[in-house]
Amino acid sequence: MQATRLLALCLMAACYSTPQPDCGFVCGPSGECPADYQCGADKRCHLNGTPSSLVCAVDAPPPLDAKVFLDARVGEMVPPVVVSIDPADGATDVARTTTITVTFDETVQNVSTATFLVEIASNAVTGMVDQLTSDTYRFTPGATLAPNEVVTVSLTGGITDLSSNSLAAVSFSFETGS
């Protein structure tokens, strides 16, 4: 009975259309969606031409051609993945007052200075980590970074998604300007 109510509610909210759902199924790890769909800001595949304001709260069944991109995320077995970093890996002449921003492919937890490590010449850079959105975090150094130094950022497996799947350790670096 609850499933019938959810389906009726979703139908009224335009979460399904015949023959393909407008949105509701999870994008692939790198934002992949089947043909005629695009990955939206809500990390769900949206049928091309549907309004960007459409947000579906439940997973819709994917269209038949979606089998190729779907992964174990449906069963919440896939660990989170870093999808963007700023400054970019290998960047040079980065402002010494920069902050470091990391975005994941899903909501994560346990992001702190113990799991979001920043170092120069193997020495920890002090600072603070704050959450910008459920999947984006920023490290702000406690002082201006040293000139012409390689800054190494390491994200540890202590970072998990809401199903406790651990991030595979990630490391990147950039060089500060003078």
N, CA, C and O atoms as a DFTB+ gen file, in Angstrom:
712 C
 N C O
     1  1       0.827      -1.189       0.000
     2  2       0.000       0.000       0.000
     3  2       0.877       1.261       0.000
     4  3       0.578       2.223      -0.708
     5  1       1.957       1.258       0.791
     6  2       2.868       2.399       0.828
     7  2       3.481       2.624      -0.550
     8  3       3.602       3.767      -0.990
     9  1       3.871       1.543      -1.243
    10  2       4.461       1.662      -2.576
    11  2       3.449       2.272      -3.547
    12  3       3.824       3.062      -4.415
    13  1       2.181       1.916      -3.410
    14  2       1.141       2.476      -4.277
    15  2       1.018       3.974      -4.042
    16  3       0.895       4.739      -4.998
    17  1       1.048       4.406      -2.785
    18  2       0.980       5.835      -2.472
    19  2       2.176       6.574      -3.057
    20  3       2.021       7.648      -3.638
    21  1       3.390       5.992      -2.903
    22  2       4.586       6.629      -3.450
    23  2       4.509       6.739      -4.967
    24  3       4.856       7.772      -5.540
    25  1       4.055       5.674      -5.612
    26  2       3.921       5.699      -7.064
    27  2       2.909       6.750      -7.483
    28  3       3.156       7.499      -8.428
    29  1       1.762       6.820      -6.791
    30  2       0.751       7.820      -7.126
    31  2       1.290       9.229      -6.901
    32  3       1.057      10.118      -7.720
    33  1       2.006       9.438      -5.802
    34  2       2.599      10.738      -5.513
    35  2       3.628      11.099      -6.580
    36  3       3.666      12.234      -7.056
    37  1       4.445      10.146      -6.944
    38  2       5.476      10.396      -7.945
    39  2       4.845      10.679      -9.307
    40  3       5.322      11.547     -10.037
    41  1       3.790       9.967      -9.653
    42  2       3.116      10.216     -10.925
    43  2       2.548      11.632     -10.964
    44  3       2.608      12.307     -11.991
    45  1       1.996      12.073      -9.833
    46  2       1.447      13.425      -9.777
    47  2       2.565      14.456      -9.869
    48  3       2.349      15.553     -10.385
    49  1       3.745      14.125      -9.381
    50  2       4.867      15.055      -9.389
    51  2       5.687      14.954     -10.675
    52  3       6.731      15.596     -10.785
    53  1       5.241      14.174     -11.634
    54  2       5.885      14.012     -12.939
    55  2       7.223      13.287     -12.854
    56  3       8.130      13.575     -13.634
    57  1       7.356      12.355     -11.921
    58  2       8.595      11.587     -11.841
    59  2       8.636      10.495     -12.898
    60  3       9.713       9.992     -13.216
    61  1       7.521      10.129     -13.432
    62  2       7.468       9.133     -14.486
    63  2       6.696       9.696     -15.671
    64  3       5.746      10.462     -15.511
    65  1       7.115       9.309     -16.832
    66  2       6.336       9.605     -18.027
    67  2       6.384       8.377     -18.908
    68  3       7.308       7.570     -18.803
    69  1       5.448       8.236     -19.730
    70  2       5.402       7.079     -20.596
    71  2       6.133       7.392     -21.880
    72  3       5.851       8.411     -22.510
    73  1       7.067       6.548     -22.289
    74  2       7.451       5.265     -21.721
    75  2       8.689       5.326     -20.826
    76  3       9.049       4.305     -20.239
    77  1       9.363       6.487     -20.694
    78  2      10.581       6.574     -19.896
    79  2      10.392       7.526     -18.722
    80  3       9.672       8.517     -18.842
    81  1      11.039       7.234     -17.574
    82  2      10.940       8.152     -16.441
    83  2      11.663       9.456     -16.751
    84  3      12.656       9.464     -17.479
    85  1      11.162      10.561     -16.196
    86  2      11.814      11.854     -16.388
    87  2      13.124      11.914     -15.613
    88  3      14.095      12.505     -16.086
    89  1      13.165      11.312     -14.432
    90  2      14.381      11.288     -13.630
    91  2      14.193      10.325     -12.488
    92  3      13.156       9.676     -12.353
    93  1      15.229      10.248     -11.664
    94  2      15.079       9.463     -10.458
    95  2      16.106       8.379     -10.279
    96  3      16.298       7.916      -9.154
    97  1      16.786       7.942     -11.341
    98  2      17.797       6.924     -11.125
    99  2      19.167       7.561     -11.063
   100  3      19.411       8.592     -11.689
   101  1      20.059       6.948     -10.308
   102  2      21.365       7.504      -9.976
   103  2      22.270       7.548     -11.208
   104  3      22.329       6.597     -11.987
   105  1      22.977       8.679     -11.369
   106  2      23.955       8.805     -12.447
   107  2      25.104       7.841     -12.185
   108  3      25.334       7.441     -11.044
   109  1      25.817       7.470     -13.225
   110  2      26.995       6.628     -13.086
   111  2      28.084       7.349     -12.315
   112  3      27.956       8.545     -12.052
   113  1      29.162       6.651     -11.943
   114  2      30.209       7.225     -11.103
   115  2      30.847       8.485     -11.680
   116  3      31.287       9.352     -10.926
   117  1      30.903       8.596     -12.990
   118  2      31.493       9.794     -13.612
   119  2      30.418      10.658     -14.252
   120  3      30.705      11.435     -15.163
   121  1      29.180      10.527     -13.781
   122  2      28.081      11.332     -14.308
   123  2      27.435      10.748     -15.554
   124  3      26.752      11.464     -16.286
   125  1      27.639       9.449     -15.811
   126  2      27.065       8.834     -16.994
   127  2      25.557       8.634     -16.846
   128  3      25.053       8.317     -15.768
   129  1      24.870       8.826     -17.942
   130  2      23.443       8.544     -18.036
   131  2      23.203       7.880     -19.391
   132  3      24.023       8.024     -20.298
   133  1      22.100       7.159     -19.543
   134  2      21.820       6.545     -20.837
   135  2      21.483       7.610     -21.888
   136  3      21.298       8.784     -21.565
   137  1      21.408       7.179     -23.136
   138  2      21.063       8.081     -24.228
   139  2      19.774       8.825     -23.884
   140  3      18.869       8.259     -23.271
   141  1      19.697      10.074     -24.273
   142  2      18.531      10.947     -24.048
   143  2      18.386      11.416     -22.601
   144  3      17.352      11.978     -22.239
   145  1      19.414      11.193     -21.763
   146  2      19.390      11.648     -20.379
   147  2      20.666      12.433     -20.089
   148  3      21.679      12.270     -20.770
   149  1      20.601      13.287     -19.068
   150  2      21.791      13.979     -18.588
   151  2      21.792      13.960     -17.069
   152  3      20.738      13.932     -16.434
   153  1      22.994      13.977     -16.494
   154  2      23.139      13.941     -15.045
   155  2      22.882      15.340     -14.491
   156  3      23.542      16.299     -14.892
   157  1      21.930      15.458     -13.577
   158  2      21.577      16.754     -13.002
   159  2      22.348      17.040     -11.732
   160  3      23.101      16.193     -11.251
   161  1      22.164      18.228     -11.189
   162  2      22.832      18.659      -9.963
   163  2      22.459      17.760      -8.782
   164  3      23.213      17.667      -7.813
   165  1      21.305      17.102      -8.858
   166  2      20.877      16.195      -7.797
   167  2      21.468      14.800      -7.951
   168  3      21.098      13.880      -7.222
   169  1      22.415      14.641      -8.929
   170  2      23.101      13.372      -9.185
   171  2      22.143      12.283      -9.646
   172  3      22.389      11.096      -9.430
   173  1      21.050      12.694     -10.282
   174  2      20.082      11.778     -10.866
   175  2      20.041      12.033     -12.363
   176  3      20.237      13.165     -12.805
   177  1      19.785      10.982     -13.155
   178  2      19.656      11.141     -14.599
   179  2      18.286      11.742     -14.897
   180  3      17.264      11.257     -14.410
   181  1      18.277      12.808     -15.706
   182  2      17.051      13.497     -16.096
   183  2      16.868      13.362     -17.604
   184  3      17.817      13.529     -18.370
   185  1      15.653      13.060     -18.020
   186  2      15.330      12.969     -19.436
   187  2      15.555      14.331     -20.078
   188  3      15.090      15.345     -19.557
   189  1      16.267      14.364     -21.208
   190  2      16.507      15.635     -21.902
   191  2      15.181      16.332     -22.177
   192  3      14.204      15.699     -22.578
   193  1      15.159      17.633     -21.958
   194  2      13.949      18.425     -22.199
   195  2      13.084      18.617     -20.969
   196  3      12.151      19.419     -20.998
   197  1      13.371      17.898     -19.880
   198  2      12.589      18.106     -18.665
   199  2      13.162      19.317     -17.922
   200  3      14.349      19.611     -18.058
   201  1      12.353      20.011     -17.151
   202  2      12.844      21.211     -16.464
   203  2      13.923      20.860     -15.438
   204  3      13.840      19.833     -14.764
   205  1      14.933      21.723     -15.328
   206  2      16.031      21.474     -14.383
   207  2      15.550      21.525     -12.942
   208  3      16.230      21.013     -12.053
   209  1      14.397      22.126     -12.691
   210  2      13.857      22.213     -11.341
   211  2      13.209      20.907     -10.883
   212  3      12.887      20.765      -9.703
   213  1      13.014      19.959     -11.787
   214  2      12.377      18.687     -11.456
   215  2      13.319      17.850     -10.603
   216  3      14.410      17.498     -11.051
   217  1      12.916      17.531      -9.390
   218  2      13.714      16.691      -8.508
   219  2      12.827      15.553      -8.038
   220  3      11.769      15.783      -7.452
   221  1      13.252      14.344      -8.292
   222  2      12.483      13.173      -7.874
   223  2      13.106      12.589      -6.624
   224  3      14.317      12.372      -6.571
   225  1      12.297      12.335      -5.631
   226  2      12.794      11.875      -4.341
   227  2      13.032      10.372      -4.301
   228  3      13.754       9.890      -3.428
   229  1      12.441       9.620      -5.227
   230  2      12.610       8.168      -5.223
   231  2      13.261       7.728      -6.512
   232  3      13.171       8.415      -7.530
   233  1      13.920       6.578      -6.468
   234  2      14.531       6.041      -7.674
   235  2      13.459       5.492      -8.588
   236  3      12.650       4.655      -8.188
   237  1      13.463       5.967      -9.810
   238  2      12.578       5.438     -10.836
   239  2      13.281       4.257     -11.478
   240  3      14.509       4.182     -11.452
   241  1      12.522       3.328     -12.056
   242  2      13.211       2.263     -12.773
   243  2      13.856       2.861     -14.013
   244  3      13.216       3.646     -14.713
   245  1      15.111       2.513     -14.307
   246  2      15.762       3.082     -15.480
   247  2      15.159       2.535     -16.755
   248  3      14.583       1.448     -16.752
   249  1      15.284       3.279     -17.855
   250  2      14.799       2.761     -19.125
   251  2      15.618       1.528     -19.519
   252  3      16.713       1.316     -18.999
   253  1      15.091       0.729     -20.424
   254  2      15.735      -0.530     -20.787
   255  2      17.165      -0.344     -21.273
   256  3      17.998      -1.213     -21.018
   257  1      17.490       0.749     -21.963
   258  2      18.844       0.934     -22.482
   259  2      19.823       1.431     -21.424
   260  3      20.978       1.709     -21.748
   261  1      19.396       1.549     -20.176
   262  2      20.260       2.072     -19.120
   263  2      21.111       0.997     -18.461
   264  3      21.986       1.318     -17.658
   265  1      20.874      -0.278     -18.784
   266  2      21.582      -1.361     -18.109
   267  2      23.093      -1.237     -18.215
   268  3      23.808      -1.690     -17.321
   269  1      23.589      -0.642     -19.274
   270  2      25.023      -0.560     -19.497
   271  2      25.726       0.259     -18.432
   272  3      26.813      -0.115     -17.994
   273  1      25.132       1.374     -18.000
   274  2      25.839       2.259     -17.075
   275  2      25.531       1.993     -15.612
   276  3      26.292       2.421     -14.744
   277  1      24.454       1.309     -15.315
   278  2      24.099       1.078     -13.916
   279  2      25.135       0.206     -13.234
   280  3      25.659      -0.727     -13.843
   281  1      25.434       0.494     -11.992
   282  2      26.422      -0.269     -11.266
   283  2      25.846      -0.688      -9.924
   284  3      24.644      -0.557      -9.690
   285  1      26.680      -1.179      -9.066
   286  2      26.228      -1.669      -7.765
   287  2      25.745      -0.562      -6.849
   288  3      25.273      -0.847      -5.747
   289  1      25.848       0.719      -7.277
   290  2      25.376       1.822      -6.445
   291  2      23.923       1.606      -6.037
   292  3      23.509       2.044      -4.964
   293  1      23.149       0.933      -6.885
   294  2      21.755       0.658      -6.556
   295  2      21.673      -0.052      -5.209
   296  3      20.759       0.210      -4.427
   297  1      22.626      -0.955      -4.928
   298  2      22.659      -1.668      -3.664
   299  2      23.525      -0.976      -2.626
   300  3      23.807      -1.552      -1.575
   301  1      23.951       0.250      -2.902
   302  2      24.777       1.045      -2.002
   303  2      26.062       0.319      -1.641
   304  3      26.468       0.308      -0.479
   305  1      26.699      -0.285      -2.627
   306  2      27.946      -1.003      -2.405
   307  2      29.145      -0.272      -3.004
   308  3      30.280      -0.715      -2.829
   309  1      28.920       0.827      -3.700
   310  2      29.988       1.527      -4.396
   311  2      30.537       2.646      -3.511
   312  3      29.776       3.456      -2.982
   313  1      31.861       2.688      -3.352
   314  2      32.439       3.755      -2.533
   315  2      32.347       5.111      -3.225
   316  3      32.180       5.178      -4.443
   317  1      32.455       6.176      -2.461
   318  2      32.432       7.505      -3.071
   319  2      33.675       7.718      -3.931
   320  3      34.702       7.066      -3.738
   321  1      33.561       8.639      -4.880
   322  2      34.640       8.956      -5.809
   323  2      34.795      10.471      -5.849
   324  3      33.801      11.197      -5.817
   325  1      36.031      10.952      -5.918
   326  2      36.277      12.384      -6.087
   327  2      35.997      12.732      -7.545
   328  3      36.542      12.100      -8.450
   329  1      35.147      13.740      -7.779
   330  2      34.818      14.136      -9.150
   331  2      35.442      15.461      -9.558
   332  3      35.551      15.742     -10.751
   333  1      35.856      16.287      -8.593
   334  2      36.566      17.512      -8.960
   335  2      37.410      18.006      -7.789
   336  3      37.077      17.825      -6.618
   337  1      38.521      18.640      -8.166
   338  2      39.422      19.235      -7.183
   339  2      39.823      20.613      -7.674
   340  3      39.931      20.857      -8.876
   341  1      40.042      21.509      -6.722
   342  2      40.495      22.855      -7.057
   343  2      41.396      23.331      -5.936
   344  3      40.956      23.413      -4.789
   345  1      42.644      23.648      -6.237
   346  2      43.323      23.725      -7.526
   347  2      43.505      22.330      -8.155
   348  3      43.494      21.311      -7.464
   349  1      43.669      22.321      -9.468
   350  2      43.816      21.079     -10.211
   351  2      45.139      20.394      -9.883
   352  3      46.121      21.046      -9.528
   353  1      45.144      19.080     -10.009
   354  2      46.365      18.314      -9.808
   355  2      47.419      18.796     -10.797
   356  3      47.155      18.893     -11.996
   357  1      48.611      19.097     -10.293
   358  2      49.700      19.557     -11.142
   359  2      49.685      21.041     -11.467
   360  3      50.559      21.523     -12.188
   361  1      48.702      21.778     -10.944
   362  2      48.637      23.220     -11.215
   363  2      49.888      23.908     -10.665
   364  3      50.437      23.489      -9.646
   365  1      50.328      24.957     -11.342
   366  2      51.485      25.725     -10.897
   367  2      51.091      27.182     -10.719
   368  3      50.057      27.630     -11.214
   369  1      51.927      27.901     -10.011
   370  2      51.714      29.318      -9.761
   371  2      50.355      29.592      -9.106
   372  3      49.685      30.574      -9.424
   373  1      49.967      28.710      -8.193
   374  2      48.692      28.845      -7.488
   375  2      48.855      29.912      -6.404
   376  3      49.874      29.951      -5.714
   377  1      47.867      30.761      -6.259
   378  2      47.907      31.826      -5.243
   379  2      48.176      31.229      -3.870
   380  3      47.617      30.192      -3.513
   381  1      49.024      31.884      -3.114
   382  2      49.399      31.399      -1.785
   383  2      48.256      31.519      -0.781
   384  3      48.332      30.964       0.315
   385  1      47.202      32.238      -1.147
   386  2      46.029      32.402      -0.286
   387  2      44.881      31.487      -0.705
   388  3      43.750      31.657      -0.250
   389  1      45.169      30.530      -1.562
   390  2      44.126      29.658      -2.090
   391  2      43.481      28.796      -1.011
   392  3      44.070      28.538       0.038
   393  1      42.278      28.367      -1.289
   394  2      41.634      27.317      -0.510
   395  2      41.624      26.084      -1.407
   396  3      41.831      26.195      -2.616
   397  1      41.389      24.928      -0.832
   398  2      41.393      23.671      -1.582
   399  2      39.994      23.082      -1.480
   400  3      39.493      22.840      -0.382
   401  1      39.367      22.852      -2.629
   402  2      37.994      22.362      -2.653
   403  2      37.932      21.000      -3.333
   404  3      38.539      20.790      -4.383
   405  1      37.197      20.084      -2.726
   406  2      37.034      18.737      -3.262
   407  2      35.543      18.421      -3.324
   408  3      34.803      18.658      -2.370
   409  1      35.116      17.877      -4.477
   410  2      33.723      17.469      -4.639
   411  2      33.686      15.971      -4.914
   412  3      34.460      15.453      -5.720
   413  1      32.784      15.291      -4.239
   414  2      32.600      13.849      -4.383
   415  2      31.373      13.580      -5.240
   416  3      30.587      14.490      -5.503
   417  1      31.204      12.336      -5.677
   418  2      30.064      11.984      -6.516
   419  2      28.798      11.711      -5.725
   420  3      27.748      11.442      -6.309
   421  1      28.884      11.775      -4.413
   422  2      27.719      11.543      -3.563
   423  2      27.965      12.175      -2.195
   424  3      29.062      12.661      -1.917
   425  1      26.966      12.165      -1.368
   426  2      27.090      12.683      -0.008
   427  2      28.114      11.850       0.752
   428  3      28.079      10.620       0.719
   429  1      29.027      12.536       1.440
   430  2      30.039      11.844       2.237
   431  2      30.032      12.376       3.668
   432  3      29.413      13.394       3.978
   433  1      30.742      11.652       4.520
   434  2      30.841      12.036       5.927
   435  2      32.266      11.778       6.420
   436  3      33.081      11.198       5.702
   437  1      32.555      12.204       7.629
   438  2      33.866      12.022       8.258
   439  2      34.976      12.802       7.559
   440  3      36.127      12.366       7.557
   441  1      34.649      13.937       6.972
   442  2      35.660      14.774       6.335
   443  2      36.124      15.790       7.382
   444  3      35.340      16.599       7.877
   445  1      37.402      15.726       7.701
   446  2      37.985      16.602       8.731
   447  2      39.465      16.767       8.422
   448  3      39.960      16.233       7.429
   449  1      40.169      17.503       9.268
   450  2      41.606      17.653       9.064
   451  2      42.344      16.336       9.298
   452  3      43.530      16.237       8.981
   453  1      41.673      15.327       9.844
   454  2      42.280      14.008      10.018
   455  2      42.141      13.150       8.758
   456  3      42.900      12.198       8.578
   457  1      41.182      13.472       7.885
   458  2      40.960      12.689       6.662
   459  2      41.210      13.511       5.400
   460  3      41.297      12.940       4.313
   461  1      41.328      14.829       5.514
   462  2      41.610      15.766       4.419
   463  2      42.942      16.413       4.808
   464  3      42.973      17.480       5.419
   465  1      44.040      15.745       4.441
   466  2      45.374      16.134       4.893
   467  2      46.057      17.016       3.864
   468  3      46.024      16.724       2.668
   469  1      46.673      18.092       4.325
   470  2      47.399      19.016       3.453
   471  2      48.808      19.143       4.017
   472  3      48.992      19.399       5.207
   473  1      49.815      18.957       3.134
   474  2      51.211      18.996       3.576
   475  2      52.088      19.755       2.598
   476  3      51.824      19.796       1.396
   477  1      53.130      20.351       3.136
   478  2      54.216      20.942       2.355
   479  2      55.494      20.315       2.884
   480  3      55.787      20.416       4.076
   481  1      56.268      19.661       1.999
   482  2      57.521      18.999       2.385
   483  2      57.311      18.069       3.585
   484  3      58.102      18.076       4.528
   485  1      56.251      17.279       3.541
   486  2      55.906      16.313       4.590
   487  2      55.530      16.940       5.929
   488  3      55.406      16.229       6.926
   489  1      55.348      18.249       5.968
   490  2      54.898      18.934       7.183
   491  2      53.429      19.322       7.019
   492  3      53.033      19.885       5.999
   493  1      52.633      19.015       8.035
   494  2      51.203      19.321       7.985
   495  2      50.965      20.823       7.885
   496  3      51.613      21.621       8.562
   497  1      50.022      21.183       7.027
   498  2      49.559      22.572       6.941
   499  2      48.341      22.661       7.854
   500  3      47.381      21.909       7.684
   501  1      48.376      23.569       8.812
   502  2      47.220      23.716       9.706
   503  2      46.129      24.488       8.982
   504  3      46.397      25.285       8.083
   505  1      44.915      24.238       9.388
   506  2      43.789      24.918       8.790
   507  2      42.501      24.281       9.243
   508  3      42.473      23.537      10.223
   509  1      41.426      24.577       8.523
   510  2      40.130      24.006       8.883
   511  2      39.403      23.524       7.637
   512  3      39.579      24.060       6.543
   513  1      38.589      22.506       7.832
   514  2      37.773      21.938       6.759
   515  2      36.333      22.323       7.033
   516  3      35.829      22.134       8.140
   517  1      35.670      22.867       6.016
   518  2      34.238      23.112       6.183
   519  2      33.463      22.525       5.016
   520  3      33.972      22.382       3.904
   521  1      32.227      22.194       5.307
   522  2      31.331      21.561       4.353
   523  2      30.570      22.648       3.617
   524  3      29.888      23.467       4.234
   525  1      30.690      22.653       2.273
   526  2      29.966      23.630       1.466
   527  2      28.600      23.093       1.055
   528  3      27.604      23.817       1.095
   529  1      28.555      21.816       0.658
   530  2      27.312      21.109       0.337
   531  2      27.480      19.687       0.859
   532  3      28.505      19.378       1.467
   533  1      26.513      18.827       0.640
   534  2      26.615      17.453       1.147
   535  2      27.748      16.679       0.497
   536  3      28.191      15.664       1.035
   537  1      28.223      17.144      -0.654
   538  2      29.290      16.420      -1.346
   539  2      30.527      17.275      -1.633
   540  3      31.437      16.813      -2.321
   541  1      30.582      18.500      -1.126
   542  2      31.713      19.395      -1.395
   543  2      32.280      19.960      -0.094
   544  3      31.554      20.460       0.765
   545  1      33.606      19.861       0.015
   546  2      34.313      20.314       1.212
   547  2      35.467      21.228       0.825
   548  3      36.040      21.103      -0.257
   549  1      35.802      22.156       1.733
   550  2      36.873      23.115       1.474
   551  2      37.839      23.129       2.653
   552  3      37.430      23.165       3.814
   553  1      39.143      23.098       2.324
   554  2      40.194      23.270       3.329
   555  2      40.706      24.693       3.199
   556  3      41.093      25.128       2.115
   557  1      40.706      25.412       4.308
   558  2      41.234      26.775       4.345
   559  2      42.476      26.764       5.228
   560  3      42.383      26.514       6.429
   561  1      43.642      27.035       4.636
   562  2      44.867      27.058       5.445
   563  2      44.775      28.118       6.540
   564  3      44.137      29.157       6.373
   565  1      45.437      27.823       7.678
   566  2      45.441      28.754       8.800
   567  2      46.335      29.953       8.563
   568  3      46.232      30.945       9.285
   569  1      47.220      29.889       7.562
   570  2      48.123      30.995       7.227
   571  2      48.406      30.934       5.725
   572  3      48.131      29.929       5.070
   573  1      48.951      32.008       5.202
   574  2      49.336      32.050       3.790
   575  2      50.344      30.938       3.518
   576  3      51.278      30.743       4.296
   577  1      50.161      30.214       2.425
   578  2      51.069      29.126       2.076
   579  2      52.437      29.671       1.682
   580  3      52.552      30.795       1.191
   581  1      53.455      28.876       1.898
   582  2      54.826      29.277       1.559
   583  2      54.958      29.432       0.035
   584  3      54.267      28.746      -0.717
   585  1      55.842      30.331      -0.419
   586  2      56.023      30.525      -1.857
   587  2      56.794      29.380      -2.511
   588  3      57.661      28.759      -1.897
   589  1      56.457      29.120      -3.768
   590  2      57.181      28.156      -4.601
   591  2      57.353      26.791      -3.939
   592  3      58.436      26.206      -3.972
   593  1      56.294      26.300      -3.350
   594  2      56.323      24.996      -2.670
   595  2      55.280      24.072      -3.294
   596  3      54.254      24.518      -3.808
   597  1      55.571      22.774      -3.234
   598  2      54.606      21.763      -3.670
   599  2      53.701      21.449      -2.485
   600  3      54.171      21.086      -1.406
   601  1      52.414      21.592      -2.698
   602  2      51.408      21.298      -1.674
   603  2      50.781      19.956      -2.046
   604  3      50.271      19.788      -3.154
   605  1      50.821      19.011      -1.122
   606  2      50.249      17.685      -1.362
   607  2      48.976      17.539      -0.538
   608  3      48.962      17.820       0.661
   609  1      47.916      17.100      -1.189
   610  2      46.629      16.888      -0.527
   611  2      46.336      15.395      -0.568
   612  3      46.415      14.774      -1.627
   613  1      46.001      14.823       0.574
   614  2      45.655      13.406       0.664
   615  2      44.286      13.274       1.303
   616  3      44.023      13.852       2.358
   617  1      43.425      12.516       0.665
   618  2      42.095      12.211       1.199
   619  2      42.123      10.740       1.569
   620  3      42.443       9.900       0.728
   621  1      41.797      10.414       2.800
   622  2      41.950       9.044       3.282
   623  2      40.653       8.238       3.210
   624  3      39.570       8.769       2.965
   625  1      40.812       6.940       3.434
   626  2      39.672       6.026       3.467
   627  2      38.769       6.236       4.656
   628  3      37.723       5.595       4.758
   629  1      39.154       7.136       5.574
   630  2      38.257       7.479       6.677
   631  2      37.027       8.232       6.196
   632  3      36.029       8.313       6.911
   633  1      37.091       8.784       4.991
   634  2      35.931       9.449       4.386
   635  2      35.028       8.356       3.830
   636  3      35.477       7.502       3.065
   637  1      33.761       8.383       4.213
   638  2      32.817       7.353       3.765
   639  2      31.544       7.983       3.228
   640  3      31.251       9.152       3.480
   641  1      30.789       7.175       2.475
   642  2      29.460       7.626       2.083
   643  2      28.498       7.274       3.216
   644  3      28.923       6.778       4.259
   645  1      27.231       7.522       3.020
   646  2      26.263       7.295       4.092
   647  2      26.019       5.820       4.367
   648  3      25.405       5.466       5.373
   649  1      26.507       4.944       3.460
   650  2      26.403       3.499       3.675
   651  2      27.703       2.929       4.224
   652  3      27.886       1.712       4.252
   653  1      28.606       3.800       4.660
   654  2      29.901       3.429       5.240
   655  2      30.870       2.812       4.251
   656  3      31.799       2.114       4.658
   657  1      30.674       3.055       2.949
   658  2      31.648       2.627       1.951
   659  2      32.790       3.634       1.978
   660  3      32.557       4.838       1.874
   661  1      34.026       3.152       2.116
   662  2      35.197       4.021       2.239
   663  2      35.711       4.513       0.894
   664  3      35.725       3.779      -0.094
   665  1      36.126       5.753       0.883
   666  2      36.792       6.338      -0.272
   667  2      38.122       5.622      -0.485
   668  3      38.844       5.364       0.478
   669  1      38.453       5.299      -1.738
   670  2      39.808       4.812      -2.027
   671  2      40.718       6.028      -1.867
   672  3      40.403       7.107      -2.368
   673  1      41.835       5.862      -1.176
   674  2      42.725       6.988      -0.903
   675  2      43.055       7.748      -2.188
   676  3      43.315       7.148      -3.231
   677  1      43.040       9.071      -2.092
   678  2      43.295       9.955      -3.226
   679  2      44.368      10.949      -2.809
   680  3      44.360      11.451      -1.685
   681  1      45.289      11.227      -3.720
   682  2      46.321      12.216      -3.448
   683  2      46.537      13.046      -4.692
   684  3      46.537      12.515      -5.803
   685  1      46.724      14.349      -4.520
   686  2      47.040      15.243      -5.634
   687  2      47.914      16.368      -5.104
   688  3      47.997      16.582      -3.895
   689  1      48.560      17.078      -6.004
   690  2      49.437      18.159      -5.565
   691  2      49.403      19.324      -6.547
   692  3      48.989      19.186      -7.698
   693  1      49.848      20.464      -6.059
   694  2      49.960      21.676      -6.875
   695  2      51.109      22.493      -6.323
   696  3      51.585      22.222      -5.221
   697  1      51.562      23.485      -7.067
   698  2      52.676      24.313      -6.636
   699  2      52.239      25.750      -6.450
   700  3      51.547      26.314      -7.297
   701  1      52.642      26.336      -5.346
   702  2      52.297      27.730      -5.080
   703  2      53.185      28.666      -5.910
   704  3      54.272      28.289      -6.346
   705  1      52.710      29.860      -6.112
   706  2      53.482      30.893      -6.811
   707  2      54.403      31.600      -5.839
   708  3      54.515      31.234      -4.669
   709  1      55.063      32.634      -6.364
   710  2      56.028      33.350      -5.518
   711  2      55.402      34.461      -4.710
   712  3      56.097      35.144      -3.957
